[in-house]
């Protein structure tokens, strides 16, 4: 039984070492690039949430508000990507 645990531990250590090597090979992003990437991901999540909310909204005024917010989020995404 101890042998099984030992081999799994060695395997996990090898996987961790391989993962760290791959991370070192990946180009590093500047703080500005990381911030821009985080902002983009946040806006995409907002967009998906608003789309889901729009699908559930029944009152015309509520739909109008969600559509306006969705347009704003998509505009910000366009600015980041353009």
PDB file of N, CA, C and O in Angstrom:
ATOM      1  N   UNK A   1       0.820  -1.187   0.000  1.00  0.00           N
ATOM      2  CA  UNK A   1       0.000   0.000   0.000  1.00  0.00           C
ATOM      3  C   UNK A   1       0.869   1.259   0.000  1.00  0.00           C
ATOM      4  O   UNK A   1       0.569   2.220  -0.708  1.00  0.00           O
ATOM      5  N   UNK A   2       1.924   1.255   0.776  1.00  0.00           N
ATOM      6  CA  UNK A   2       2.802   2.416   0.831  1.00  0.00           C
ATOM      7  C   UNK A   2       3.458   2.658  -0.516  1.00  0.00           C
ATOM      8  O   UNK A   2       3.719   3.802  -0.888  1.00  0.00           O
ATOM      9  N   UNK A   3       3.719   1.605  -1.235  1.00  0.00           N
ATOM     10  CA  UNK A   3       4.337   1.749  -2.553  1.00  0.00           C
ATOM     11  C   UNK A   3       3.427   2.497  -3.513  1.00  0.00           C
ATOM     12  O   UNK A   3       3.900   3.321  -4.295  1.00  0.00           O
ATOM     13  N   UNK A   4       2.143   2.225  -3.467  1.00  0.00           N
ATOM     14  CA  UNK A   4       1.200   2.916  -4.341  1.00  0.00           C
ATOM     15  C   UNK A   4       1.184   4.412  -4.078  1.00  0.00           C
ATOM     16  O   UNK A   4       1.177   5.212  -5.013  1.00  0.00           O
ATOM     17  N   UNK A   5       1.179   4.787  -2.814  1.00  0.00           N
ATOM     18  CA  UNK A   5       1.191   6.200  -2.461  1.00  0.00           C
ATOM     19  C   UNK A   5       2.486   6.852  -2.910  1.00  0.00           C
ATOM     20  O   UNK A   5       2.486   7.980  -3.402  1.00  0.00           O
ATOM     21  N   UNK A   6       3.589   6.136  -2.738  1.00  0.00           N
ATOM     22  CA  UNK A   6       4.897   6.686  -3.112  1.00  0.00           C
ATOM     23  C   UNK A   6       4.968   6.951  -4.612  1.00  0.00           C
ATOM     24  O   UNK A   6       5.461   7.997  -5.035  1.00  0.00           O
ATOM     25  N   UNK A   7       4.482   6.017  -5.411  1.00  0.00           N
ATOM     26  CA  UNK A   7       4.543   6.205  -6.861  1.00  0.00           C
ATOM     27  C   UNK A   7       3.631   7.342  -7.305  1.00  0.00           C
ATOM     28  O   UNK A   7       3.960   8.078  -8.235  1.00  0.00           O
ATOM     29  N   UNK A   8       2.486   7.486  -6.641  1.00  0.00           N
ATOM     30  CA  UNK A   8       1.589   8.602  -6.987  1.00  0.00           C
ATOM     31  C   UNK A   8       2.214   9.932  -6.609  1.00  0.00           C
ATOM     32  O   UNK A   8       2.047  10.928  -7.312  1.00  0.00           O
ATOM     33  N   UNK A   9       2.934   9.945  -5.500  1.00  0.00           N
ATOM     34  CA  UNK A   9       3.610  11.161  -5.071  1.00  0.00           C
ATOM     35  C   UNK A   9       4.692  11.548  -6.069  1.00  0.00           C
ATOM     36  O   UNK A   9       4.833  12.721  -6.415  1.00  0.00           O
ATOM     37  N   UNK A  10       5.450  10.571  -6.526  1.00  0.00           N
ATOM     38  CA  UNK A  10       6.496  10.836  -7.518  1.00  0.00           C
ATOM     39  C   UNK A  10       5.868  11.345  -8.807  1.00  0.00           C
ATOM     40  O   UNK A  10       6.369  12.288  -9.419  1.00  0.00           O
ATOM     41  N   UNK A  11       4.782  10.726  -9.211  1.00  0.00           N
ATOM     42  CA  UNK A  11       4.089  11.149 -10.430  1.00  0.00           C
ATOM     43  C   UNK A  11       3.585  12.587 -10.306  1.00  0.00           C
ATOM     44  O   UNK A  11       3.716  13.369 -11.248  1.00  0.00           O
ATOM     45  N   UNK A  12       3.016  12.940  -9.167  1.00  0.00           N
ATOM     46  CA  UNK A  12       2.522  14.305  -8.987  1.00  0.00           C
ATOM     47  C   UNK A  12       3.670  15.308  -8.968  1.00  0.00           C
ATOM     48  O   UNK A  12       3.523  16.426  -9.462  1.00  0.00           O
ATOM     49  N   UNK A  13       4.806  14.920  -8.405  1.00  0.00           N
ATOM     50  CA  UNK A  13       5.976  15.798  -8.413  1.00  0.00           C
ATOM     51  C   UNK A  13       6.486  16.012  -9.829  1.00  0.00           C
ATOM     52  O   UNK A  13       6.896  17.118 -10.179  1.00  0.00           O
ATOM     53  N   UNK A  14       6.464  14.971 -10.641  1.00  0.00           N
ATOM     54  CA  UNK A  14       6.898  15.098 -12.034  1.00  0.00           C
ATOM     55  C   UNK A  14       5.942  16.001 -12.812  1.00  0.00           C
ATOM     56  O   UNK A  14       6.378  16.829 -13.611  1.00  0.00           O
ATOM     57  N   UNK A  15       4.640  15.838 -12.578  1.00  0.00           N
ATOM     58  CA  UNK A  15       3.656  16.697 -13.246  1.00  0.00           C
ATOM     59  C   UNK A  15       3.847  18.154 -12.858  1.00  0.00           C
ATOM     60  O   UNK A  15       3.761  19.047 -13.702  1.00  0.00           O
ATOM     61  N   UNK A  16       4.107  18.390 -11.580  1.00  0.00           N
ATOM     62  CA  UNK A  16       4.320  19.751 -11.098  1.00  0.00           C
ATOM     63  C   UNK A  16       5.571  20.364 -11.727  1.00  0.00           C
ATOM     64  O   UNK A  16       5.566  21.531 -12.118  1.00  0.00           O
ATOM     65  N   UNK A  17       6.629  19.584 -11.822  1.00  0.00           N
ATOM     66  CA  UNK A  17       7.866  20.076 -12.433  1.00  0.00           C
ATOM     67  C   UNK A  17       7.644  20.409 -13.908  1.00  0.00           C
ATOM     68  O   UNK A  17       8.153  21.415 -14.403  1.00  0.00           O
ATOM     69  N   UNK A  18       6.889  19.571 -14.603  1.00  0.00           N
ATOM     70  CA  UNK A  18       6.607  19.823 -16.019  1.00  0.00           C
ATOM     71  C   UNK A  18       5.758  21.085 -16.185  1.00  0.00           C
ATOM     72  O   UNK A  18       5.987  21.879 -17.097  1.00  0.00           O
ATOM     73  N   UNK A  19       4.791  21.260 -15.308  1.00  0.00           N
ATOM     74  CA  UNK A  19       3.937  22.446 -15.359  1.00  0.00           C
ATOM     75  C   UNK A  19       4.755  23.713 -15.115  1.00  0.00           C
ATOM     76  O   UNK A  19       4.563  24.715 -15.804  1.00  0.00           O
ATOM     77  N   UNK A  20       5.650  23.675 -14.158  1.00  0.00           N
ATOM     78  CA  UNK A  20       6.499  24.843 -13.879  1.00  0.00           C
ATOM     79  C   UNK A  20       7.416  25.154 -15.056  1.00  0.00           C
ATOM     80  O   UNK A  20       7.653  26.323 -15.362  1.00  0.00           O
ATOM     81  N   UNK A  21       7.933  24.129 -15.717  1.00  0.00           N
ATOM     82  CA  UNK A  21       8.795  24.341 -16.879  1.00  0.00           C
ATOM     83  C   UNK A  21       8.005  25.012 -18.001  1.00  0.00           C
ATOM     84  O   UNK A  21       8.518  25.906 -18.673  1.00  0.00           O
ATOM     85  N   UNK A  22       6.774  24.588 -18.202  1.00  0.00           N
ATOM     86  CA  UNK A  22       5.944  25.194 -19.237  1.00  0.00           C
ATOM     87  C   UNK A  22       5.628  26.646 -18.906  1.00  0.00           C
ATOM     88  O   UNK A  22       5.582  27.487 -19.804  1.00  0.00           O
ATOM     89  N   UNK A  23       5.410  26.953 -17.629  1.00  0.00           N
ATOM     90  CA  UNK A  23       5.135  28.328 -17.225  1.00  0.00           C
ATOM     91  C   UNK A  23       6.343  29.224 -17.482  1.00  0.00           C
ATOM     92  O   UNK A  23       6.187  30.382 -17.867  1.00  0.00           O
ATOM     93  N   UNK A  24       7.539  28.694 -17.271  1.00  0.00           N
ATOM     94  CA  UNK A  24       8.751  29.496 -17.519  1.00  0.00           C
ATOM     95  C   UNK A  24       8.935  29.768 -18.997  1.00  0.00           C
ATOM     96  O   UNK A  24       9.480  30.809 -19.366  1.00  0.00           O
ATOM     97  N   UNK A  25       8.498  28.863 -19.847  1.00  0.00           N
ATOM     98  CA  UNK A  25       8.664  29.037 -21.288  1.00  0.00           C
ATOM     99  C   UNK A  25       7.653  30.027 -21.850  1.00  0.00           C
ATOM    100  O   UNK A  25       7.897  30.641 -22.889  1.00  0.00           O
ATOM    101  N   UNK A  26       6.519  30.187 -21.172  1.00  0.00           N
ATOM    102  CA  UNK A  26       5.477  31.103 -21.631  1.00  0.00           C
ATOM    103  C   UNK A  26       5.964  32.544 -21.458  1.00  0.00           C
ATOM    104  O   UNK A  26       6.527  32.884 -20.418  1.00  0.00           O
ATOM    105  N   UNK A  27       5.752  33.384 -22.459  1.00  0.00           N
ATOM    106  CA  UNK A  27       6.185  34.776 -22.321  1.00  0.00           C
ATOM    107  C   UNK A  27       5.448  35.460 -21.173  1.00  0.00           C
ATOM    108  O   UNK A  27       4.246  35.268 -20.987  1.00  0.00           O
ATOM    109  N   UNK A  28       6.175  36.246 -20.420  1.00  0.00           N
ATOM    110  CA  UNK A  28       5.599  36.939 -19.275  1.00  0.00           C
ATOM    111  C   UNK A  28       4.890  38.212 -19.742  1.00  0.00           C
ATOM    112  O   UNK A  28       5.381  38.933 -20.610  1.00  0.00           O
ATOM    113  N   UNK A  29       3.744  38.463 -19.153  1.00  0.00           N
ATOM    114  CA  UNK A  29       2.991  39.665 -19.486  1.00  0.00           C
ATOM    115  C   UNK A  29       3.376  40.781 -18.517  1.00  0.00           C
ATOM    116  O   UNK A  29       3.693  40.538 -17.352  1.00  0.00           O
ATOM    117  N   UNK A  30       3.341  41.981 -19.019  1.00  0.00           N
ATOM    118  CA  UNK A  30       3.596  43.125 -18.156  1.00  0.00           C
ATOM    119  C   UNK A  30       2.376  43.340 -17.261  1.00  0.00           C
ATOM    120  O   UNK A  30       1.314  42.761 -17.493  1.00  0.00           O
ATOM    121  N   UNK A  31       2.537  44.163 -16.257  1.00  0.00           N
ATOM    122  CA  UNK A  31       1.429  44.456 -15.344  1.00  0.00           C
ATOM    123  C   UNK A  31       0.250  45.064 -16.112  1.00  0.00           C
ATOM    124  O   UNK A  31      -0.910  44.764 -15.831  1.00  0.00           O
ATOM    125  N   UNK A  32       0.564  45.909 -17.070  1.00  0.00           N
ATOM    126  CA  UNK A  32      -0.476  46.541 -17.880  1.00  0.00           C
ATOM    127  C   UNK A  32      -1.227  45.500 -18.713  1.00  0.00           C
ATOM    128  O   UNK A  32      -2.451  45.559 -18.830  1.00  0.00           O
ATOM    129  N   UNK A  33      -0.486  44.543 -19.294  1.00  0.00           N
ATOM    130  CA  UNK A  33      -1.119  43.493 -20.090  1.00  0.00           C
ATOM    131  C   UNK A  33      -1.995  42.585 -19.227  1.00  0.00           C
ATOM    132  O   UNK A  33      -3.081  42.180 -19.642  1.00  0.00           O
ATOM    133  N   UNK A  34      -1.511  42.269 -18.018  1.00  0.00           N
ATOM    134  CA  UNK A  34      -2.304  41.438 -17.106  1.00  0.00           C
ATOM    135  C   UNK A  34      -3.588  42.157 -16.704  1.00  0.00           C
ATOM    136  O   UNK A  34      -4.654  41.545 -16.635  1.00  0.00           O
ATOM    137  N   UNK A  35      -3.481  43.452 -16.440  1.00  0.00           N
ATOM    138  CA  UNK A  35      -4.656  44.238 -16.064  1.00  0.00           C
ATOM    139  C   UNK A  35      -5.655  44.289 -17.217  1.00  0.00           C
ATOM    140  O   UNK A  35      -6.859  44.156 -16.999  1.00  0.00           O
ATOM    141  N   UNK A  36      -5.172  44.478 -18.417  1.00  0.00           N
ATOM    142  CA  UNK A  36      -6.034  44.531 -19.593  1.00  0.00           C
ATOM    143  C   UNK A  36      -6.718  43.178 -19.815  1.00  0.00           C
ATOM    144  O   UNK A  36      -7.905  43.127 -20.138  1.00  0.00           O
ATOM    145  N   UNK A  37      -5.977  42.097 -19.644  1.00  0.00           N
ATOM    146  CA  UNK A  37      -6.537  40.756 -19.795  1.00  0.00           C
ATOM    147  C   UNK A  37      -7.614  40.499 -18.740  1.00  0.00           C
ATOM    148  O   UNK A  37      -8.670  39.947 -19.050  1.00  0.00           O
ATOM    149  N   UNK A  38      -7.350  40.894 -17.510  1.00  0.00           N
ATOM    150  CA  UNK A  38      -8.327  40.703 -16.432  1.00  0.00           C
ATOM    151  C   UNK A  38      -9.589  41.521 -16.709  1.00  0.00           C
ATOM    152  O   UNK A  38     -10.704  41.046 -16.489  1.00  0.00           O
ATOM    153  N   UNK A  39      -9.410  42.731 -17.184  1.00  0.00           N
ATOM    154  CA  UNK A  39     -10.559  43.598 -17.509  1.00  0.00           C
ATOM    155  C   UNK A  39     -11.387  42.986 -18.637  1.00  0.00           C
ATOM    156  O   UNK A  39     -12.617  43.000 -18.589  1.00  0.00           O
ATOM    157  N   UNK A  40     -10.712  42.454 -19.642  1.00  0.00           N
ATOM    158  CA  UNK A  40     -11.393  41.827 -20.771  1.00  0.00           C
ATOM    159  C   UNK A  40     -12.212  40.615 -20.293  1.00  0.00           C
ATOM    160  O   UNK A  40     -13.369  40.455 -20.682  1.00  0.00           O
ATOM    161  N   UNK A  41     -11.617  39.780 -19.462  1.00  0.00           N
ATOM    162  CA  UNK A  41     -12.325  38.604 -18.948  1.00  0.00           C
ATOM    163  C   UNK A  41     -13.528  39.016 -18.096  1.00  0.00           C
ATOM    164  O   UNK A  41     -14.588  38.395 -18.170  1.00  0.00           O
ATOM    165  N   UNK A  42     -13.358  40.053 -17.298  1.00  0.00           N
ATOM    166  CA  UNK A  42     -14.449  40.548 -16.470  1.00  0.00           C
ATOM    167  C   UNK A  42     -15.607  41.051 -17.335  1.00  0.00           C
ATOM    168  O   UNK A  42     -16.770  40.766 -17.052  1.00  0.00           O
ATOM    169  N   UNK A  43     -15.280  41.794 -18.382  1.00  0.00           N
ATOM    170  CA  UNK A  43     -16.312  42.303 -19.280  1.00  0.00           C
ATOM    171  C   UNK A  43     -17.019  41.170 -20.013  1.00  0.00           C
ATOM    172  O   UNK A  43     -18.228  41.243 -20.233  1.00  0.00           O
ATOM    173  N   UNK A  44     -16.291  40.127 -20.394  1.00  0.00           N
ATOM    174  CA  UNK A  44     -16.918  38.981 -21.065  1.00  0.00           C
ATOM    175  C   UNK A  44     -17.879  38.257 -20.127  1.00  0.00           C
ATOM    176  O   UNK A  44     -18.949  37.819 -20.548  1.00  0.00           O
ATOM    177  N   UNK A  45     -17.500  38.134 -18.863  1.00  0.00           N
ATOM    178  CA  UNK A  45     -18.398  37.507 -17.888  1.00  0.00           C
ATOM    179  C   UNK A  45     -19.638  38.369 -17.682  1.00  0.00           C
ATOM    180  O   UNK A  45     -20.749  37.850 -17.582  1.00  0.00           O
ATOM    181  N   UNK A  46     -19.445  39.696 -17.619  1.00  0.00           N
ATOM    182  CA  UNK A  46     -20.588  40.614 -17.499  1.00  0.00           C
ATOM    183  C   UNK A  46     -21.517  40.464 -18.693  1.00  0.00           C
ATOM    184  O   UNK A  46     -22.739  40.449 -18.543  1.00  0.00           O
ATOM    185  N   UNK A  47     -20.932  40.355 -19.875  1.00  0.00           N
ATOM    186  CA  UNK A  47     -21.721  40.216 -21.091  1.00  0.00           C
ATOM    187  C   UNK A  47     -22.567  38.942 -21.045  1.00  0.00           C
ATOM    188  O   UNK A  47     -23.752  38.975 -21.378  1.00  0.00           O
ATOM    189  N   UNK A  48     -21.973  37.834 -20.638  1.00  0.00           N
ATOM    190  CA  UNK A  48     -22.721  36.575 -20.564  1.00  0.00           C
ATOM    191  C   UNK A  48     -23.841  36.651 -19.525  1.00  0.00           C
ATOM    192  O   UNK A  48     -24.943  36.154 -19.755  1.00  0.00           O
ATOM    193  N   UNK A  49     -23.551  37.276 -18.383  1.00  0.00           N
ATOM    194  CA  UNK A  49     -24.564  37.411 -17.343  1.00  0.00           C
ATOM    195  C   UNK A  49     -25.724  38.269 -17.837  1.00  0.00           C
ATOM    196  O   UNK A  49     -26.888  37.934 -17.620  1.00  0.00           O
ATOM    197  N   UNK A  50     -25.398  39.387 -18.508  1.00  0.00           N
ATOM    198  CA  UNK A  50     -26.449  40.274 -19.022  1.00  0.00           C
ATOM    199  C   UNK A  50     -27.274  39.585 -20.104  1.00  0.00           C
ATOM    200  O   UNK A  50     -28.489  39.772 -20.170  1.00  0.00           O
ATOM    201  N   UNK A  51     -26.628  38.792 -20.947  1.00  0.00           N
ATOM    202  CA  UNK A  51     -27.371  38.052 -21.968  1.00  0.00           C
ATOM    203  C   UNK A  51     -28.348  37.074 -21.321  1.00  0.00           C
ATOM    204  O   UNK A  51     -29.481  36.922 -21.777  1.00  0.00           O
ATOM    205  N   UNK A  52     -27.899  36.410 -20.251  1.00  0.00           N
ATOM    206  CA  UNK A  52     -28.786  35.493 -19.530  1.00  0.00           C
ATOM    207  C   UNK A  52     -29.931  36.259 -18.883  1.00  0.00           C
ATOM    208  O   UNK A  52     -31.079  35.816 -18.923  1.00  0.00           O
ATOM    209  N   UNK A  53     -29.622  37.402 -18.291  1.00  0.00           N
ATOM    210  CA  UNK A  53     -30.659  38.227 -17.666  1.00  0.00           C
ATOM    211  C   UNK A  53     -31.674  38.707 -18.709  1.00  0.00           C
ATOM    212  O   UNK A  53     -32.877  38.747 -18.450  1.00  0.00           O
ATOM    213  N   UNK A  54     -31.174  39.065 -19.872  1.00  0.00           N
ATOM    214  CA  UNK A  54     -32.058  39.537 -20.940  1.00  0.00           C
ATOM    215  C   UNK A  54     -33.021  38.433 -21.374  1.00  0.00           C
ATOM    216  O   UNK A  54     -34.187  38.692 -21.671  1.00  0.00           O
ATOM    217  N   UNK A  55     -32.522  37.214 -21.406  1.00  0.00           N
ATOM    218  CA  UNK A  55     -33.383  36.091 -21.771  1.00  0.00           C
ATOM    219  C   UNK A  55     -34.496  35.841 -20.764  1.00  0.00           C
ATOM    220  O   UNK A  55     -35.543  35.299 -21.121  1.00  0.00           O
ATOM    221  N   UNK A  56     -34.284  36.225 -19.519  1.00  0.00           N
ATOM    222  CA  UNK A  56     -35.280  36.007 -18.468  1.00  0.00           C
ATOM    223  C   UNK A  56     -36.210  37.206 -18.264  1.00  0.00           C
ATOM    224  O   UNK A  56     -37.313  37.060 -17.739  1.00  0.00           O
ATOM    225  N   UNK A  57     -35.759  38.384 -18.682  1.00  0.00           N
ATOM    226  CA  UNK A  57     -36.520  39.615 -18.416  1.00  0.00           C
ATOM    227  C   UNK A  57     -37.809  39.633 -19.229  1.00  0.00           C
ATOM    228  O   UNK A  57     -37.817  39.281 -20.409  1.00  0.00           O
ATOM    229  N   UNK A  58     -38.903  40.049 -18.580  1.00  0.00           N
ATOM    230  CA  UNK A  58     -40.201  40.103 -19.245  1.00  0.00           C
ATOM    231  C   UNK A  58     -40.737  41.525 -19.355  1.00  0.00           C
ATOM    232  O   UNK A  58     -41.446  41.845 -20.309  1.00  0.00           O
ATOM    233  N   UNK A  59     -40.415  42.361 -18.412  1.00  0.00           N
ATOM    234  CA  UNK A  59     -40.936  43.733 -18.418  1.00  0.00           C
ATOM    235  C   UNK A  59     -40.140  44.565 -19.431  1.00  0.00           C
ATOM    236  O   UNK A  59     -38.910  44.526 -19.420  1.00  0.00           O
ATOM    237  N   UNK A  60     -40.818  45.312 -20.303  1.00  0.00           N
ATOM    238  CA  UNK A  60     -40.127  46.086 -21.343  1.00  0.00           C
ATOM    239  C   UNK A  60     -39.077  47.070 -20.800  1.00  0.00           C
ATOM    240  O   UNK A  60     -38.002  47.212 -21.381  1.00  0.00           O
ATOM    241  N   UNK A  61     -39.387  47.737 -19.702  1.00  0.00           N
ATOM    242  CA  UNK A  61     -38.416  48.696 -19.143  1.00  0.00           C
ATOM    243  C   UNK A  61     -37.164  47.977 -18.629  1.00  0.00           C
ATOM    244  O   UNK A  61     -36.045  48.460 -18.800  1.00  0.00           O
ATOM    245  N   UNK A  62     -37.369  46.836 -18.009  1.00  0.00           N
ATOM    246  CA  UNK A  62     -36.238  46.058 -17.507  1.00  0.00           C
ATOM    247  C   UNK A  62     -35.374  45.573 -18.668  1.00  0.00           C
ATOM    248  O   UNK A  62     -34.146  45.646 -18.611  1.00  0.00           O
ATOM    249  N   UNK A  63     -36.024  45.076 -19.719  1.00  0.00           N
ATOM    250  CA  UNK A  63     -35.284  44.634 -20.911  1.00  0.00           C
ATOM    251  C   UNK A  63     -34.484  45.795 -21.505  1.00  0.00           C
ATOM    252  O   UNK A  63     -33.341  45.624 -21.930  1.00  0.00           O
ATOM    253  N   UNK A  64     -35.099  46.969 -21.526  1.00  0.00           N
ATOM    254  CA  UNK A  64     -34.430  48.162 -22.065  1.00  0.00           C
ATOM    255  C   UNK A  64     -33.168  48.491 -21.261  1.00  0.00           C
ATOM    256  O   UNK A  64     -32.127  48.819 -21.831  1.00  0.00           O
ATOM    257  N   UNK A  65     -33.271  48.400 -19.952  1.00  0.00           N
ATOM    258  CA  UNK A  65     -32.111  48.667 -19.093  1.00  0.00           C
ATOM    259  C   UNK A  65     -30.995  47.643 -19.332  1.00  0.00           C
ATOM    260  O   UNK A  65     -29.819  47.996 -19.418  1.00  0.00           O
ATOM    261  N   UNK A  66     -31.381  46.391 -19.436  1.00  0.00           N
ATOM    262  CA  UNK A  66     -30.389  45.346 -19.667  1.00  0.00           C
ATOM    263  C   UNK A  66     -29.737  45.523 -21.026  1.00  0.00           C
ATOM    264  O   UNK A  66     -28.523  45.365 -21.154  1.00  0.00           O
ATOM    265  N   UNK A  67     -30.522  45.848 -22.041  1.00  0.00           N
ATOM    266  CA  UNK A  67     -29.966  46.073 -23.378  1.00  0.00           C
ATOM    267  C   UNK A  67     -28.987  47.242 -23.383  1.00  0.00           C
ATOM    268  O   UNK A  67     -27.958  47.192 -24.056  1.00  0.00           O
ATOM    269  N   UNK A  68     -29.308  48.294 -22.631  1.00  0.00           N
ATOM    270  CA  UNK A  68     -28.403  49.446 -22.539  1.00  0.00           C
ATOM    271  C   UNK A  68     -27.095  49.038 -21.855  1.00  0.00           C
ATOM    272  O   UNK A  68     -26.012  49.419 -22.299  1.00  0.00           O
ATOM    273  N   UNK A  69     -27.202  48.271 -20.786  1.00  0.00           N
ATOM    274  CA  UNK A  69     -26.004  47.808 -20.076  1.00  0.00           C
ATOM    275  C   UNK A  69     -25.181  46.890 -20.972  1.00  0.00           C
ATOM    276  O   UNK A  69     -23.952  46.964 -20.984  1.00  0.00           O
ATOM    277  N   UNK A  70     -25.855  46.034 -21.715  1.00  0.00           N
ATOM    278  CA  UNK A  70     -25.169  45.127 -22.633  1.00  0.00           C
ATOM    279  C   UNK A  70     -24.441  45.905 -23.725  1.00  0.00           C
ATOM    280  O   UNK A  70     -23.319  45.559 -24.096  1.00  0.00           O
ATOM    281  N   UNK A  71     -25.072  46.941 -24.231  1.00  0.00           N
ATOM    282  CA  UNK A  71     -24.425  47.789 -25.235  1.00  0.00           C
ATOM    283  C   UNK A  71     -23.196  48.478 -24.675  1.00  0.00           C
ATOM    284  O   UNK A  71     -22.180  48.603 -25.358  1.00  0.00           O
ATOM    285  N   UNK A  72     -23.288  48.923 -23.434  1.00  0.00           N
ATOM    286  CA  UNK A  72     -22.147  49.572 -22.778  1.00  0.00           C
ATOM    287  C   UNK A  72     -20.987  48.588 -22.622  1.00  0.00           C
ATOM    288  O   UNK A  72     -19.841  48.920 -22.924  1.00  0.00           O
ATOM    289  N   UNK A  73     -21.289  47.378 -22.149  1.00  0.00           N
ATOM    290  CA  UNK A  73     -20.246  46.357 -21.952  1.00  0.00           C
ATOM    291  C   UNK A  73     -19.607  45.991 -23.289  1.00  0.00           C
ATOM    292  O   UNK A  73     -18.385  45.867 -23.380  1.00  0.00           O
ATOM    293  N   UNK A  74     -20.414  45.821 -24.308  1.00  0.00           N
ATOM    294  CA  UNK A  74     -19.867  45.473 -25.630  1.00  0.00           C
ATOM    295  C   UNK A  74     -19.020  46.612 -26.195  1.00  0.00           C
ATOM    296  O   UNK A  74     -18.029  46.366 -26.883  1.00  0.00           O
ATOM    297  N   UNK A  75     -19.403  47.854 -25.908  1.00  0.00           N
ATOM    298  CA  UNK A  75     -18.587  48.991 -26.332  1.00  0.00           C
ATOM    299  C   UNK A  75     -17.228  48.986 -25.654  1.00  0.00           C
ATOM    300  O   UNK A  75     -16.205  49.232 -26.293  1.00  0.00           O
ATOM    301  N   UNK A  76     -17.221  48.704 -24.357  1.00  0.00           N
ATOM    302  CA  UNK A  76     -15.957  48.645 -23.615  1.00  0.00           C
ATOM    303  C   UNK A  76     -15.085  47.503 -24.126  1.00  0.00           C
ATOM    304  O   UNK A  76     -13.867  47.646 -24.233  1.00  0.00           O
ATOM    305  N   UNK A  77     -15.710  46.374 -24.440  1.00  0.00           N
ATOM    306  CA  UNK A  77     -14.952  45.242 -25.009  1.00  0.00           C
ATOM    307  C   UNK A  77     -14.347  45.633 -26.358  1.00  0.00           C
ATOM    308  O   UNK A  77     -13.207  45.282 -26.662  1.00  0.00           O
ATOM    309  N   UNK A  78     -15.111  46.352 -27.150  1.00  0.00           N
ATOM    310  CA  UNK A  78     -14.608  46.814 -28.450  1.00  0.00           C
ATOM    311  C   UNK A  78     -13.420  47.732 -28.297  1.00  0.00           C
ATOM    312  O   UNK A  78     -12.473  47.664 -29.081  1.00  0.00           O
ATOM    313  N   UNK A  79     -13.461  48.589 -27.297  1.00  0.00           N
ATOM    314  CA  UNK A  79     -12.336  49.499 -27.039  1.00  0.00           C
ATOM    315  C   UNK A  79     -11.069  48.714 -26.646  1.00  0.00           C
ATOM    316  O   UNK A  79      -9.968  49.033 -27.093  1.00  0.00           O
ATOM    317  N   UNK A  80     -11.244  47.700 -25.815  1.00  0.00           N
ATOM    318  CA  UNK A  80     -10.096  46.910 -25.376  1.00  0.00           C
ATOM    319  C   UNK A  80      -9.505  46.079 -26.498  1.00  0.00           C
ATOM    320  O   UNK A  80      -8.289  45.909 -26.579  1.00  0.00           O
ATOM    321  N   UNK A  81     -10.360  45.563 -27.360  1.00  0.00           N
ATOM    322  CA  UNK A  81      -9.892  44.677 -28.423  1.00  0.00           C
ATOM    323  C   UNK A  81      -9.471  45.440 -29.668  1.00  0.00           C
ATOM    324  O   UNK A  81      -8.750  44.907 -30.512  1.00  0.00           O
ATOM    325  N   UNK A  82      -9.912  46.671 -29.783  1.00  0.00           N
ATOM    326  CA  UNK A  82      -9.617  47.446 -31.001  1.00  0.00           C
ATOM    327  C   UNK A  82      -8.442  48.322 -30.885  1.00  0.00           C
ATOM    328  O   UNK A  82      -8.096  49.019 -31.839  1.00  0.00           O
TER     329      UNK A  82
END
